[in-house]
Amino acid sequence: MDGADARVTLSSRPDWMYLMRDLYEFYRTIPAGGSKKIRAHQRLVRERISKALTSDTELRERVPIQKPVTAHLPRAFARGRLERHAPFMSTLETLSPELEWLYGYEKVPRGLEQKYAFAELAGPFGPVVVEDVILGLVLFAPGCTYPAHSHEGITESYICLTGAVSENDAGVYAPGSLIFNPPGHLHRITTADQQPSLLAYAWVGAPEILANQKMSFTRRKM
């Protein structure tokens, strides 16, 4: 088998293709609340997902990695099956054994290693190989406080899939809602005490900036 024959693409893995299509639909149907900036961000995310789908982009195999917080995934999937986005959660559950859960820190802040991890779905580091957007998941255990941080040169959004989270103590985001963070916006995340919170995220920025991220943060005090 030569290199061309060995190349794996989205069309050869329907579950990954469905996952990308569902993410596209999230960014098409979630309300922008009248915000032109949020609407423009949603459009950019859709355009970049659409490009990956139409080009039948490469799917890179990753070595699955678990973290302590992934013990909360079954509960998150069970709660997600009660939401309107249940088909997305079902596909995600099917693919979860393939995911590489990471911390994104050289040294994880004390206590956070038990309550947090992220897994990329698409981006320069894959599994779906794209250069102009990063898509992924972040999982928080109940009662987690994620430190204040910002992303320079990156526009970020979270879609709450299960659980409930607060950003900067300025409101509560329930499943199906979107959180928007423009470049440089300092934000801290807290989660509910009784349920894990699973969020999808999208980062949009210049390819050279995204290629140097890997879920790294500029951390500051709040």
JONOR-V123944 format. One record per residue. N is the residue number from 0. RES is the residue in one letter. PHI is phi in whole degrees, 0 to 359 (NA if undefined). Layout:
# JONOR-V123944
n & res & phi
N & RES & PHI
N & RES & PHI
This chain:
# JONOR-V123944
n & res & phi
0 & M & NA
1 & D & 275
2 & G & 299
3 & A & 295
4 & D & 292
5 & A & 278
6 & R & 293
7 & V & 259
8 & T & 234
9 & L & 303
10 & S & 295
11 & S & 273
12 & R & 231
13 & P & 306
14 & D & 298
15 & W & 293
16 & M & 296
17 & Y & 297
18 & L & 300
19 & M & 294
20 & R & 296
21 & D & 294
22 & L & 297
23 & Y & 302
24 & E & 294
25 & F & 305
26 & Y & 283
27 & R & 269
28 & T & 255
29 & I & 292
30 & P & 298
31 & A & 267
32 & G & 63
33 & G & 82
34 & S & 275
35 & K & 293
36 & K & 293
37 & I & 292
38 & R & 299
39 & A & 294
40 & H & 297
41 & Q & 301
42 & R & 296
43 & L & 297
44 & V & 298
45 & R & 299
46 & E & 299
47 & R & 282
48 & I & 292
49 & S & 300
50 & K & 297
51 & A & 295
52 & L & 290
53 & T & 290
54 & S & 273
55 & D & 49
56 & T & 297
57 & E & 291
58 & L & 246
59 & R & 264
60 & E & 289
61 & R & 243
62 & V & 277
63 & P & 300
64 & I & 224
65 & Q & 256
66 & K & 230
67 & P & 308
68 & V & 294
69 & T & 292
70 & A & 297
71 & H & 272
72 & L & 300
73 & P & 304
74 & R & 293
75 & A & 297
76 & F & 293
77 & A & 299
78 & R & 292
79 & G & 294
80 & R & 290
81 & L & 268
82 & E & 264
83 & R & 297
84 & H & 268
85 & A & 305
86 & P & 300
87 & F & 297
88 & M & 296
89 & S & 295
90 & T & 296
91 & L & 299
92 & E & 297
93 & T & 298
94 & L & 273
95 & S & 303
96 & P & 295
97 & E & 267
98 & L & 278
99 & E & 255
100 & W & 271
101 & L & 226
102 & Y & 257
103 & G & 82
104 & Y & 233
105 & E & 291
106 & K & 229
107 & V & 289
108 & P & 305
109 & R & 305
110 & G & 88
111 & L & 284
112 & E & 297
113 & Q & 268
114 & K & 234
115 & Y & 204
116 & A & 192
117 & F & 230
118 & A & 222
119 & E & 282
120 & L & 254
121 & A & 210
122 & G & 151
123 & P & 300
124 & F & 259
125 & G & 72
126 & P & 297
127 & V & 282
128 & V & 272
129 & V & 221
130 & E & 254
131 & D & 248
132 & V & 203
133 & I & 242
134 & L & 240
135 & G & 193
136 & L & 234
137 & V & 227
138 & L & 243
139 & F & 242
140 & A & 286
141 & P & 303
142 & G & 68
143 & C & 266
144 & T & 242
145 & Y & 267
146 & P & 299
147 & A & 298
148 & H & 202
149 & S & 217
150 & H & 235
151 & E & 283
152 & G & 76
153 & I & 231
154 & T & 265
155 & E & 237
156 & S & 221
157 & Y & 244
158 & I & 247
159 & C & 285
160 & L & 263
161 & T & 215
162 & G & 78
163 & A & 213
164 & V & 227
165 & S & 237
166 & E & 245
167 & N & 57
168 & D & 55
169 & A & 246
170 & G & 146
171 & V & 245
172 & Y & 251
173 & A & 264
174 & P & 306
175 & G & 94
176 & S & 260
177 & L & 240
178 & I & 250
179 & F & 241
180 & N & 231
181 & P & 291
182 & P & 305
183 & G & 80
184 & H & 286
185 & L & 281
186 & H & 215
187 & R & 235
188 & I & 243
189 & T & 236
190 & T & 237
191 & A & 296
192 & D & 279
193 & Q & 251
194 & Q & 226
195 & P & 290
196 & S & 238
197 & L & 244
198 & L & 234
199 & A & 265
200 & Y & 228
201 & A & 225
202 & W & 242
203 & V & 239
204 & G & 187
205 & A & 297
206 & P & 307
207 & E & 291
208 & I & 284
209 & L & 299
210 & A & 293
211 & N & 254
212 & Q & 268
213 & K & 56
214 & M & 60
215 & S & 269
216 & F & 230
217 & T & 266
218 & R & 260
219 & R & 221
220 & K & 278
221 & M & 243
